[in-house]
């Protein structure tokens, strides 16, 4: 349907489906784990696959094609993604392996650990879990938190992740007290633990979306979380060097990366 409409097919029914499913966005196949709320697998943690298109999820279990907003799907099924594949990657792995079940080309697809299953370390404090892709959720407040307020929030939040986070900075236009727009988000840089870039990226793959979700909930404002992992993100490193404010430092005598 996506290819047909984008190739110029003049079919009103196809165009309605194209618009309704948001097919103008990239289609991504996700392998992960869900907990079924009903049916024969109710309450069980099972391996599953689903389709994400933009901000939506299409569930095809049992031949159904039911659409969900991504945050609702993640909340309803306690979804925990392991790997995401583009259509091109999926085709390549299927051609290579001959099967559609989890491929190992992008890392192991393993059952989430007990720690990951907590989903949010602040969940017990009554904060609503909105899923690992909630960085797109709208701000709950009409007024952004002040520099002092967000610093206090992050300083109290980061120690909960002392095993995964070495340093946290606030940077960007709001750190300079010169936001570009009234609705500008807060820029936060995190340096995960790990002696190498690959080790830090493995930590970030598991936790980055959780961290962004929690900070947005705690701050009730949009928070743009980036990895401080030069040289792949020189803009983040430059921002930290120019106007970064160290909020959490879990290491001794560590300087901001350059």
TORKOL-4160 file (C-alpha; in steps of 0.2 Angstrom, whole numbers, padded with zeros to 4 digits, m for minus):
258
<pt num="1" X="0000" Y="0000" Z="0000"/>
<pt num="2" X="0014" Y="0012" Z="0004"/>
<pt num="3" X="0024" Y="0008" Z="m0012"/>
<pt num="4" X="0008" Y="0009" Z="m0022"/>
<pt num="5" X="0002" Y="0026" Z="m0016"/>
<pt num="6" X="0020" Y="0034" Z="m0016"/>
<pt num="7" X="0021" Y="0027" Z="m0034"/>
<pt num="8" X="0006" Y="0037" Z="m0039"/>
<pt num="9" X="m0008" Y="0025" Z="m0038"/>
<pt num="10" X="m0025" Y="0034" Z="m0040"/>
<pt num="11" X="m0035" Y="0024" Z="m0028"/>
<pt num="12" X="m0046" Y="0033" Z="m0015"/>
<pt num="13" X="m0047" Y="0018" Z="m0004"/>
<pt num="14" X="m0028" Y="0015" Z="m0004"/>
<pt num="15" X="m0025" Y="0034" Z="0000"/>
<pt num="16" X="m0037" Y="0033" Z="0015"/>
<pt num="17" X="m0028" Y="0018" Z="0022"/>
<pt num="18" X="m0011" Y="0027" Z="0018"/>
<pt num="19" X="m0016" Y="0042" Z="0028"/>
<pt num="20" X="m0025" Y="0033" Z="0042"/>
<pt num="21" X="m0010" Y="0022" Z="0046"/>
<pt num="22" X="0002" Y="0036" Z="0044"/>
<pt num="23" X="0011" Y="0026" Z="0030"/>
<pt num="24" X="0021" Y="0042" Z="0025"/>
<pt num="25" X="0032" Y="0038" Z="0039"/>
<pt num="26" X="0045" Y="0024" Z="0039"/>
<pt num="27" X="0039" Y="0006" Z="0044"/>
<pt num="28" X="0049" Y="m0002" Z="0057"/>
<pt num="29" X="0047" Y="m0020" Z="0063"/>
<pt num="30" X="0050" Y="m0022" Z="0082"/>
<pt num="31" X="0055" Y="m0038" Z="0091"/>
<pt num="32" X="0053" Y="m0038" Z="0110"/>
<pt num="33" X="0042" Y="m0044" Z="0124"/>
<pt num="34" X="0024" Y="m0040" Z="0130"/>
<pt num="35" X="0012" Y="m0045" Z="0143"/>
<pt num="36" X="m0005" Y="m0050" Z="0137"/>
<pt num="37" X="m0019" Y="m0042" Z="0147"/>
<pt num="38" X="m0032" Y="m0056" Z="0141"/>
<pt num="39" X="m0034" Y="m0072" Z="0132"/>
<pt num="40" X="m0025" Y="m0089" Z="0135"/>
<pt num="41" X="m0008" Y="m0080" Z="0138"/>
<pt num="42" X="m0015" Y="m0067" Z="0150"/>
<pt num="43" X="m0002" Y="m0061" Z="0163"/>
<pt num="44" X="0012" Y="m0071" Z="0154"/>
<pt num="45" X="0028" Y="m0062" Z="0148"/>
<pt num="46" X="0029" Y="m0068" Z="0129"/>
<pt num="47" X="0041" Y="m0064" Z="0115"/>
<pt num="48" X="0032" Y="m0054" Z="0102"/>
<pt num="49" X="0034" Y="m0043" Z="0086"/>
<pt num="50" X="0024" Y="m0028" Z="0081"/>
<pt num="51" X="0025" Y="m0014" Z="0068"/>
<pt num="52" X="0028" Y="0004" Z="0072"/>
<pt num="53" X="0024" Y="0018" Z="0059"/>
<pt num="54" X="0028" Y="0035" Z="0065"/>
<pt num="55" X="0019" Y="0038" Z="0082"/>
<pt num="56" X="0008" Y="0023" Z="0080"/>
<pt num="57" X="0009" Y="0004" Z="0082"/>
<pt num="58" X="0000" Y="m0009" Z="0071"/>
<pt num="59" X="m0004" Y="m0025" Z="0080"/>
<pt num="60" X="m0006" Y="m0040" Z="0068"/>
<pt num="61" X="m0009" Y="m0054" Z="0080"/>
<pt num="62" X="m0022" Y="m0066" Z="0074"/>
<pt num="63" X="m0023" Y="m0058" Z="0057"/>
<pt num="64" X="m0030" Y="m0042" Z="0065"/>
<pt num="65" X="m0023" Y="m0025" Z="0060"/>
<pt num="66" X="m0027" Y="m0014" Z="0075"/>
<pt num="67" X="m0019" Y="0003" Z="0077"/>
<pt num="68" X="m0013" Y="0010" Z="0093"/>
<pt num="69" X="m0005" Y="0027" Z="0098"/>
<pt num="70" X="0013" Y="0021" Z="0103"/>
<pt num="71" X="0012" Y="0026" Z="0121"/>
<pt num="72" X="m0005" Y="0017" Z="0123"/>
<pt num="73" X="0002" Y="0001" Z="0116"/>
<pt num="74" X="0017" Y="0001" Z="0127"/>
<pt num="75" X="0007" Y="0005" Z="0142"/>
<pt num="76" X="m0007" Y="m0008" Z="0138"/>
<pt num="77" X="0005" Y="m0022" Z="0134"/>
<pt num="78" X="0020" Y="m0017" Z="0145"/>
<pt num="79" X="0030" Y="m0018" Z="0129"/>
<pt num="80" X="0049" Y="m0019" Z="0130"/>
<pt num="81" X="0057" Y="m0018" Z="0113"/>
<pt num="82" X="0074" Y="m0028" Z="0110"/>
<pt num="83" X="0077" Y="m0024" Z="0092"/>
<pt num="84" X="0070" Y="m0013" Z="0078"/>
<pt num="85" X="0072" Y="m0017" Z="0060"/>
<pt num="86" X="0069" Y="m0007" Z="0044"/>
<pt num="87" X="0060" Y="m0015" Z="0030"/>
<pt num="88" X="0076" Y="m0017" Z="0020"/>
<pt num="89" X="0085" Y="m0025" Z="0036"/>
<pt num="90" X="0071" Y="m0037" Z="0038"/>
<pt num="91" X="0071" Y="m0042" Z="0020"/>
<pt num="92" X="0090" Y="m0045" Z="0021"/>
<pt num="93" X="0089" Y="m0055" Z="0037"/>
<pt num="94" X="0075" Y="m0066" Z="0030"/>
<pt num="95" X="0084" Y="m0069" Z="0014"/>
<pt num="96" X="0100" Y="m0074" Z="0024"/>
<pt num="97" X="0092" Y="m0084" Z="0037"/>
<pt num="98" X="0076" Y="m0091" Z="0029"/>
<pt num="99" X="0065" Y="m0087" Z="0044"/>
<pt num="100" X="0055" Y="m0072" Z="0051"/>
<pt num="101" X="0058" Y="m0076" Z="0070"/>
<pt num="102" X="0071" Y="m0065" Z="0079"/>
<pt num="103" X="0087" Y="m0062" Z="0070"/>
<pt num="104" X="0104" Y="m0060" Z="0078"/>
<pt num="105" X="0111" Y="m0048" Z="0066"/>
<pt num="106" X="0108" Y="m0033" Z="0078"/>
<pt num="107" X="0112" Y="m0041" Z="0094"/>
<pt num="108" X="0104" Y="m0054" Z="0106"/>
<pt num="109" X="0085" Y="m0054" Z="0108"/>
<pt num="110" X="0084" Y="m0059" Z="0126"/>
<pt num="111" X="0071" Y="m0059" Z="0139"/>
<pt num="112" X="0072" Y="m0042" Z="0149"/>
<pt num="113" X="0081" Y="m0044" Z="0166"/>
<pt num="114" X="0071" Y="m0042" Z="0182"/>
<pt num="115" X="0079" Y="m0024" Z="0183"/>
<pt num="116" X="0072" Y="m0019" Z="0166"/>
<pt num="117" X="0055" Y="m0027" Z="0170"/>
<pt num="118" X="0053" Y="m0013" Z="0183"/>
<pt num="119" X="0051" Y="m0002" Z="0168"/>
<pt num="120" X="0053" Y="0014" Z="0179"/>
<pt num="121" X="0062" Y="0015" Z="0196"/>
<pt num="122" X="0049" Y="0029" Z="0200"/>
<pt num="123" X="0034" Y="0019" Z="0196"/>
<pt num="124" X="0031" Y="0016" Z="0214"/>
<pt num="125" X="0030" Y="0034" Z="0217"/>
<pt num="126" X="0014" Y="0035" Z="0207"/>
<pt num="127" X="0021" Y="0042" Z="0190"/>
<pt num="128" X="0012" Y="0035" Z="0175"/>
<pt num="129" X="0022" Y="0024" Z="0164"/>
<pt num="130" X="0020" Y="0030" Z="0146"/>
<pt num="131" X="0031" Y="0018" Z="0136"/>
<pt num="132" X="0049" Y="0019" Z="0130"/>
<pt num="133" X="0045" Y="0030" Z="0115"/>
<pt num="134" X="0037" Y="0044" Z="0125"/>
<pt num="135" X="0050" Y="0057" Z="0121"/>
<pt num="136" X="0037" Y="0063" Z="0109"/>
<pt num="137" X="0023" Y="0066" Z="0122"/>
<pt num="138" X="0017" Y="0083" Z="0125"/>
<pt num="139" X="0022" Y="0094" Z="0140"/>
<pt num="140" X="0010" Y="0093" Z="0154"/>
<pt num="141" X="0014" Y="0111" Z="0160"/>
<pt num="142" X="0011" Y="0127" Z="0151"/>
<pt num="143" X="0027" Y="0135" Z="0159"/>
<pt num="144" X="0044" Y="0126" Z="0158"/>
<pt num="145" X="0053" Y="0122" Z="0174"/>
<pt num="146" X="0067" Y="0134" Z="0178"/>
<pt num="147" X="0085" Y="0130" Z="0178"/>
<pt num="148" X="0085" Y="0128" Z="0197"/>
<pt num="149" X="0070" Y="0117" Z="0196"/>
<pt num="150" X="0076" Y="0105" Z="0183"/>
<pt num="151" X="0094" Y="0105" Z="0191"/>
<pt num="152" X="0086" Y="0099" Z="0207"/>
<pt num="153" X="0075" Y="0086" Z="0198"/>
<pt num="154" X="0090" Y="0078" Z="0189"/>
<pt num="155" X="0101" Y="0079" Z="0204"/>
<pt num="156" X="0089" Y="0069" Z="0214"/>
<pt num="157" X="0085" Y="0057" Z="0199"/>
<pt num="158" X="0102" Y="0052" Z="0193"/>
<pt num="159" X="0109" Y="0043" Z="0209"/>
<pt num="160" X="0095" Y="0030" Z="0206"/>
<pt num="161" X="0105" Y="0025" Z="0191"/>
<pt num="162" X="0123" Y="0026" Z="0198"/>
<pt num="163" X="0127" Y="0009" Z="0191"/>
<pt num="164" X="0122" Y="0015" Z="0173"/>
<pt num="165" X="0126" Y="0034" Z="0173"/>
<pt num="166" X="0143" Y="0042" Z="0175"/>
<pt num="167" X="0139" Y="0060" Z="0171"/>
<pt num="168" X="0124" Y="0071" Z="0167"/>
<pt num="169" X="0124" Y="0089" Z="0160"/>
<pt num="170" X="0111" Y="0102" Z="0155"/>
<pt num="171" X="0116" Y="0112" Z="0140"/>
<pt num="172" X="0109" Y="0122" Z="0126"/>
<pt num="173" X="0098" Y="0137" Z="0124"/>
<pt num="174" X="0089" Y="0135" Z="0141"/>
<pt num="175" X="0105" Y="0132" Z="0150"/>
<pt num="176" X="0111" Y="0149" Z="0144"/>
<pt num="177" X="0094" Y="0156" Z="0149"/>
<pt num="178" X="0091" Y="0161" Z="0131"/>
<pt num="179" X="0078" Y="0149" Z="0124"/>
<pt num="180" X="0075" Y="0150" Z="0106"/>
<pt num="181" X="0056" Y="0147" Z="0108"/>
<pt num="182" X="0044" Y="0148" Z="0123"/>
<pt num="183" X="0041" Y="0129" Z="0120"/>
<pt num="184" X="0059" Y="0124" Z="0118"/>
<pt num="185" X="0064" Y="0108" Z="0127"/>
<pt num="186" X="0078" Y="0106" Z="0139"/>
<pt num="187" X="0094" Y="0098" Z="0132"/>
<pt num="188" X="0101" Y="0084" Z="0144"/>
<pt num="189" X="0117" Y="0075" Z="0140"/>
<pt num="190" X="0121" Y="0058" Z="0148"/>
<pt num="191" X="0137" Y="0049" Z="0149"/>
<pt num="192" X="0134" Y="0030" Z="0152"/>
<pt num="193" X="0146" Y="0019" Z="0161"/>
<pt num="194" X="0158" Y="0009" Z="0151"/>
<pt num="195" X="0176" Y="0010" Z="0146"/>
<pt num="196" X="0173" Y="0010" Z="0127"/>
<pt num="197" X="0160" Y="0018" Z="0115"/>
<pt num="198" X="0152" Y="0001" Z="0112"/>
<pt num="199" X="0150" Y="m0002" Z="0130"/>
<pt num="200" X="0142" Y="0014" Z="0133"/>
<pt num="201" X="0131" Y="0012" Z="0118"/>
<pt num="202" X="0125" Y="m0005" Z="0125"/>
<pt num="203" X="0120" Y="0003" Z="0141"/>
<pt num="204" X="0111" Y="0017" Z="0132"/>
<pt num="205" X="0102" Y="0005" Z="0121"/>
<pt num="206" X="0094" Y="m0003" Z="0136"/>
<pt num="207" X="0090" Y="0013" Z="0146"/>
<pt num="208" X="0090" Y="0029" Z="0136"/>
<pt num="209" X="0072" Y="0029" Z="0132"/>
<pt num="210" X="0068" Y="0025" Z="0150"/>
<pt num="211" X="0078" Y="0039" Z="0156"/>
<pt num="212" X="0070" Y="0051" Z="0144"/>
<pt num="213" X="0053" Y="0045" Z="0149"/>
<pt num="214" X="0056" Y="0048" Z="0167"/>
<pt num="215" X="0064" Y="0065" Z="0166"/>
<pt num="216" X="0049" Y="0071" Z="0155"/>
<pt num="217" X="0037" Y="0065" Z="0168"/>
<pt num="218" X="0047" Y="0072" Z="0183"/>
<pt num="219" X="0049" Y="0089" Z="0174"/>
<pt num="220" X="0032" Y="0089" Z="0166"/>
<pt num="221" X="0041" Y="0096" Z="0151"/>
<pt num="222" X="0049" Y="0090" Z="0135"/>
<pt num="223" X="0067" Y="0084" Z="0138"/>
<pt num="224" X="0079" Y="0080" Z="0124"/>
<pt num="225" X="0091" Y="0067" Z="0130"/>
<pt num="226" X="0107" Y="0064" Z="0121"/>
<pt num="227" X="0122" Y="0053" Z="0123"/>
<pt num="228" X="0138" Y="0062" Z="0126"/>
<pt num="229" X="0148" Y="0050" Z="0115"/>
<pt num="230" X="0160" Y="0059" Z="0104"/>
<pt num="231" X="0165" Y="0060" Z="0090"/>
<pt num="232" X="0148" Y="0054" Z="0084"/>
<pt num="233" X="0139" Y="0068" Z="0093"/>
<pt num="234" X="0150" Y="0083" Z="0091"/>
<pt num="235" X="0136" Y="0095" Z="0094"/>
<pt num="236" X="0133" Y="0088" Z="0111"/>
<pt num="237" X="0151" Y="0089" Z="0116"/>
<pt num="238" X="0152" Y="0107" Z="0109"/>
<pt num="239" X="0137" Y="0111" Z="0119"/>
<pt num="240" X="0143" Y="0104" Z="0135"/>
<pt num="241" X="0160" Y="0113" Z="0133"/>
<pt num="242" X="0152" Y="0130" Z="0129"/>
<pt num="243" X="0138" Y="0131" Z="0141"/>
<pt num="244" X="0136" Y="0114" Z="0149"/>
<pt num="245" X="0131" Y="0113" Z="0168"/>
<pt num="246" X="0136" Y="0097" Z="0177"/>
<pt num="247" X="0122" Y="0091" Z="0187"/>
<pt num="248" X="0128" Y="0074" Z="0192"/>
<pt num="249" X="0146" Y="0067" Z="0192"/>
<pt num="250" X="0148" Y="0049" Z="0198"/>
<pt num="251" X="0167" Y="0048" Z="0194"/>
<pt num="252" X="0182" Y="0056" Z="0201"/>
<pt num="253" X="0192" Y="0069" Z="0192"/>
<pt num="254" X="0182" Y="0067" Z="0175"/>
<pt num="255" X="0182" Y="0082" Z="0163"/>
<pt num="256" X="0169" Y="0085" Z="0150"/>
<pt num="257" X="0173" Y="0077" Z="0134"/>
<pt num="258" X="0180" Y="0087" Z="0120"/>
